[in-house]
């Protein structure tokens, strides 16, 4: 993994008593890597991340991990709104849904996996605490999106994937899906939350509807993580 120092001025101190306990993965969502890197380092933009991973696997380091980068925006996870204060943010170069969303190259995903393992090890971040921007901001974000290989990362201990699925887990109770989404960490009150769950954990069927397979995966995920 090749790391290039490209400091951003856009950061601040973490509040006293907070630590990096979440790892948030984003896509850059801009036409080119150069555009994204320039914006992340532009003081007028007031956005940043700790790292950016280019499509060739090059990693750009922007903000020291002990500092609070400005990557999450208006978001929440497990009922806490200030995600920036308790997270590390990694941007992954991809034009995103607005500029020609495409699969993430193998070299890039290998670098993402290596970087994630390093960050998780330094901060004691659990696999289930590696999540996407769309998970913490379902009303306004889609990244890193349905083409991102969450399943492949989970096989390496980065994030989780609900593989052990019961063929029939019983009927869905009234309010069960919203309750389980909330217990896992999502903002269950947001109308787009189930779609964000599917974008991460069932990308082949992003309907926003609680069909049987989506419910099975949600239940399996809860069992796997003990939530």
Order of alpha helices (4+ residues) and beta strands (2+ residues): beta-beta-beta-alpha-beta-beta-beta-beta-alpha-alpha-beta-alpha-alpha-alpha-alpha-alpha
